[in-house]
């Protein structure tokens, strides 16, 4: 099965921070992949903008090297890379001054989509937005893409939204969260709302609980000083896990249209109950032979910032009242894994009596690695000797479903950038959605700061601190194994 390529309109895409890590590692290799797929119109251009003084030829050579470094094995083709880099231009620009802006304005063309990707620190968003209009680089139809973090609390998020709103309408602002561009995340909506099988069961009457896990094997490393001002709550829960929670819990929108989808996500966030301290577990990884501890990485011996967090949250509405949702994310854990597990209740009465090992129906949506879904169902164990039950998965992995074409499925950044060019905001966060998420998050952070809670140490390569296991055990449940 080959994914269908839908062309987009010709565009001028300006990447501020065009020499940075994200541009080199994800954005430009992703655009090259779209070029190879035939999705980039002939007269489209990509313009890198950064502080470095260099000409377009040097920039093209730099990006060709980045594509070679970060492209999947077997995708490199010198002739195709040369054709792609011919589309690249470069402007050395001063985000806070006047240098380069007139040159950038001169490169802009009428009659094509103008999009601006701000792959820079949020402190520069306002300066760039102001100069895009002052120098008439942007017009009324332009689109601006901003990366997280969208503030570090409600006050800063409101200030950031106000800065952007001073120069762009909400319909022009694309707040990007790459998790929403993952194929399996979108398939979650297709499974829920495209099949009658699940939606009648998608409520507290049939679902016992939901687990959302995003585990990483890496440490904070060279980002220690930055991460220590953020922590797992700000870095992961407030945005990535919150978005997954919204998609799994939202009501069916009236149509698959940007504001209809985002309205339903907003209702979920606003329905979240405050989280009690006993339902929060925070941790910091210890050091071992393979690496330093979090305290050493952060260079702050007094740090109370969490590299791991587990939480039990509740949604106060008719669909989900009484069904807990467990969130878990952390650094230096046993495996790199992102998944949503919907655990259904057991049948109200077993005609087969009590049988050890039965664990009921579970729908698992795997985001990484090995994207796909599987549903665990109960069947009879083959062989004579009575009715013995066992659990087996009904699997749908992308690798199996798409075969050799699986590698051609666009990754998250590719898909989201093409949505920007199309003007489709469905998979991007709206300003009120961001603010609502911070309004729920701020009191939780404020609570543990006022209590001066100390994170619990945990061993690298484990599934997190013991307190996280106890959080589930108190409810008579268990985390799914990270493996």
N, C-alpha and C positions, 0 to 999 in steps of 0.2 A: 504494500500500500504506500503510495507516494503522496505526501501532503500537497494540497493544492496551493499554488502560488497565486495570490491576488495582487495585481500590480497596484502601486500607489502613484500619486501625482508627482511630477518633478518637484524637487525641493532644493533649498539651500539650508544645510544643517551646520550651525556654528557650535563647536564644542569648546566652551571656556574650560581651561584646564586640559587642553588638548594634548599636552605632553605628560600628563600625570598618570599614575598607576592605573586608575579605573579606565581611562581612555585607552591605554595601551593593552590592558589585560582583557577588557570586556567589550567596550563600546565599539572600537574600530575593528577588532577581529569579528565581532558580531555583524557589523555592517558589511564586511568583506563576504561573510557567509551569505547574506541577503543578495549581494552583488552576484555571487556565483549561482544563486538560485534564480536569477533573472528578475528579481523584484525591484531592483533599483533602476529607474528610468534613465535613458541615455544622457539626458542633459541635467542630471542631478549632481550636486557638488557637496563636499564636506570641507568645512573651513576650520582648521585648528587655530585656537587663540590662546596664547599663554605669554608669560613674561620673557621667556627665552628669546634672545635675538638670533634669528636664523632665517634662511629663505625657504621657499616652498620645496626646492629640491632636497635640502637637508631634512626637512620634515617628512617628505615622502620616503626617503631612505630609512629614517627612524621608525616609521610605521611599518614599512616592509619587514624590518627586523622584528618588530613586536608581533606581527602576524605569524612569522616563522616560529617565534618562541611560544606563543599561546594557542596556536591553531591545533586542533586534534590531528594526530598522526595520519598521514595519507591525504590531507586536504591541501597541502602546499603545491602550488603550480606557479612557477616563476613568471610565465607569460600573463596568467590571469591576475597575479598580484600587481604586475606592472600596469595592466589596464585599469585596475582598481585605484592604484595610487595616483594615476593621472587625474582622477576626480578630486584630489586633495589640493587645497590651498592653505596658506598659513599667514597669520598676522601676529606680529609681536605687539602685545597690548598691555596697557597699564590700567588695571581694573579700578583704581582709585584716582587716576589722573586723566590726562587728555591724549596721551600717546597711543597711536594706532587706531583710534576710533574713526577718524575721517577715512582712513584707508579701508577699514572694515565696511563702512557705509558705502564706499565706492564699489565694493564687491557684490553688494546686494542687488538682486535682479527683480524686476516686476514680473508678475504672472506666474510665479512659483510659490510653493509653500515656504515660509520662513520659520525655522525652528531654532531655538537656542537652548543648548544643554549646559546647565551650570554644574559642571563637575568640579566644584570648588568649595571652599569652606563657607558655611552659611553666613559668616560675617561679611562676605563679599556680595551676597545676593542683592542687597539694596543698592550698592554702588553700581553694579552691573545693570540692574533693572533701570535705574535712573539714566544712565548713559546710553542705553539702548534707545530710549525715547529722545533724549536731548540731542543726540547726533543722528536721529531719524534712521537708525538701523532697523528698528522694529516698526511694524505698522499695526493697524487694527485687527488684522487676521493672523498675526504672528502667534507662535506657541512657545512657551518657556517651560523647560523641564528642570525641576530641582530635586536634588538627592537629599536623603536623610543625613543627619538628624534634623527634624522639623522642630527645632527648639529643644530645650532640656527640661522645661516645665510649662505649665499653662501660660504664665505671663510671657515667656520668651516666644512661645508658639503664636500667641496673639500678636505680639510685636512683629514677628516674621511675616505672618499673614497680612498684617497692615502694610508693611513695606512693599510686598508684592502687589497688593490690591491698589496701592497708590499709582501703579504704572500699568497693570494688566487686569483685565476682567477675570473673574473666577473661571469662565469658560476657556481662558487661554493658559491657565496654570495647570501643569501636570506634575503632581508630587509622586515620584516614582518609588515603588517598593518592589524590588525584583522578585520577591516571593510570589506576587500576584501574577507574574508572567510565566510561572512554571506550568507546564502542560497539565500536570496532575491536579493542580489547584483549580484550573478552569474545568477540568473533567469532573471535579467534585460537583460543580454546579450542573453539569450535564447529567451526571448520575442522579442527583437529587431531583431535578426539575424536568428531566427528559424521560423519566421512567416512572410509571405508576407503582412499581414494585416497592420503592423505598419511602416515598413521601407519606403514605398513610401511617407508617411505623416511626416516623421521624419526630418523636415527642417523648415526654416523660413517662407515658404509659408503657412504652416498649423498650426504651433505652435506659440502661442502668447507669452508665456514666460514659464520659468521653475523655480520652487522653490525647494531649498534643505535646509532642516531644521534638525538640531541636537540640541535638547533642553534637558537640565538636570535639575533635581530638587535639586541636591546636591550642597553644597557650596564648596569652595576650601579647607576648613577645615584645617587639619594639614599640607597640602601641600602649605599653603599660601606663605611662603618665597620662595619656589621653583617656584610656579606659577607666582609670581610677576615678575620674570625674563623672563617669557615666554608669558603669556597672551593667549587669545582665538585665535588670529591670528596664532601664532606659534604652539600652542598646538593642534588646531583642523583644521583650514582652510588650512594651508600649506600641510597637509597630508591627514586626513580623508575626508574632504569636497572636496579637490582637486581630490582625487581618484574617488569619486562619480561623480564629474563633468566630468572627463575624460570618464568614462564608459557611461554616458548618452549622451555625445556629439561626441565620436570618430567615425571615418569612419569604415565601415566593414573591418576587417582584411582579408587577403587572405585565412587564415586558422586559426583555434583555436590552435595556437602554441605560446609559450612564447614570442619570439622576435617579431612576427607579431602583437600580441596584444599590446605589450609595445611600439612598433614603432608608432602605431596609437594614443596611449595615449600621447606620447611625442609630437606629432604634435598638439594636442589640447592645451597643456600647452604653447607651443611656439607661438600659434596663439592668446593667450589671450592679449587683449588690456590693457595698463596701466589704473588703476582705478582712476578716478577723486576724489578729496577730498569730493565733494558734494554727491558722491555715496557711502560714507562710514559712518556708524554710530557705535560708540563704547559706551559701557555702563559699569557701575559698580553697583552691587546690594547694596541696602540700608540694614540696620539692621531692625529687627522686633522682636516680642516676641519669635519667634522660632529660632533666631540665630543672630549672629553679622553681621555687614556690611562687605563688601569686604575690606575696609580700615582697619578694626579691624582684619580680618582674615590674611591679608597680613602683619600686624604689620608695616605698612609704611604709615604714615599719609599724605605723599606727593605723594603717588602712582598715576601714570597716566596709569597704566596697565588696560587693558580691561578684564572684565569677560563676556562680551557680544560683539558680532560684527555682523553687517548686511552689506551686500555689493551688489552692482549691477555691474555685470561683463558682458563683451561682448567678443565674439570670432570672430576674424577677418578672416572669411573664407566664401566661397560661401554657405555652408549649413546653417550657423547660423548668418550671418550678418543681424542685425536688430532685432534679438530675444534676449532680456535681460535674464540673468540668475541671480536669487537672492539667495544669500547664507545667512544663519542665524544660529548662534549657541551661546549658553550662559549657564551660571550657575544660579541656584536658579530660574528657570522659572516655569511655571504653571504645566507642566507635563514632564515626561521622554518620549521623542518621537524622532524618526529619520525617515524621509521620504523624498522621491523625488516626486514632483508633476509636471507632464507635462500638462500644460494648453493649450488646442487647441483653435484656433480661432473660432469665431461664423461663421455660414454659411453666404455667401456673401449677401443673401437676404432671409428674413423670409416671407414665404407665409401665416404664421399665425398671422402676425401683431406683434405689440409690446406687450410682456407679462412680467409682473413683476416676479422677482424671478428666471428667467432663468439664468443659469451660464455656460452653454456650457459643452463640453466634457472635462473631466480631467482623466488622468491615474495617479493613486497614487501607488507608490511602497513603502511599509512600511517595514522598517528594524527592528524597535523595538518600542514598544512591539507588540505582535500579528503579527508576520511576515506574509506578504502576499501582494496581489495586488488587487486593485479594479478600475474599469473603470466606470465613471459616464456618463450615456447616457440620452437623452431626450425621454420621451414617453408621450402618452396621459394619462391624469388623468382619472381613471375609473369613469364611471357614465354618465348619460345623461346631456344635457344642453350645447352642443357646444364642441369645440376643445380646451380644457385647457391642457397646457403642464406642465410636472413636471420632475424632475431629479431623477433617481434611480441608485444605484450602481450595477454593475455586479461584484460580490465578488469572490476572491480566497484567502482564508486564509489557512495557513498551518495546523492550528488546524482542520479545516473542511475537507481539502483535504486528510490529512494523518490519521485523527482520532487518535486512541490510539498510532499509530506508530510515531506520530509527535515528541514525546519526544526522539525517537531514532535517529532523524536526527542529524548528528554531528554538534557541535557548531563550531564557527570560528576557534578557536585554534586547535581543533582536526583535522579539515580538512586541515589546513595549515601545521601542523606538518607532517601529512601523505604525503602531497605533497612534503615536503622536502625529506622524505625518498624515494619517487618515483623519485626525481630529476626533478620535474615539477615546473618551475619558473613562470608560467603564472600569478599567483595571487600575485607575489612579485615585488617590485619596483626595477628598474634598476638604476645604478649610475647616468647616464645622466638624467634620469627622475627626480630624487631627486634634482639634481643641477638646472635643468630648473625650477622646482617649486620655489626654493629659489631665482633664478634670477628674477622671477616675483614678489615674496613676498617682497624682501628686499627694493625696492624703495617705496613701500606702507608704510612700517613701518618707514623708514627713513623720509618720508614726514610728518607723524604726529608727530614724535619726533622733527623735526626741527620747526614745527609750535607750538609745545608744546600744542597740543590739549588735552583738559581735557575730559575724558569720562563722559557721561550723566548718572546721577543716575536713577535707576529704582527700583520699588517695588518688593520684593520677591513674588513669586507666580503669577507674571504677565507674559505677553508675551514679555517683554523687554521694553526699553525706548521709549518714544513718537516719538523720531526722526526716529526710525525704521518704525513706521507706516507711517510717513510723506514721507519717502523714496519711499514707494509704491504708496501712494496717489498722489504724484506729477506726477506719470506716469499713473494715472487713474486705478490703480490696488489695490488689497488688499491681505495681507498675509492670508494663510489658518490658521484657528484657531488652536492653540495648546490646545489639550484637551485629 
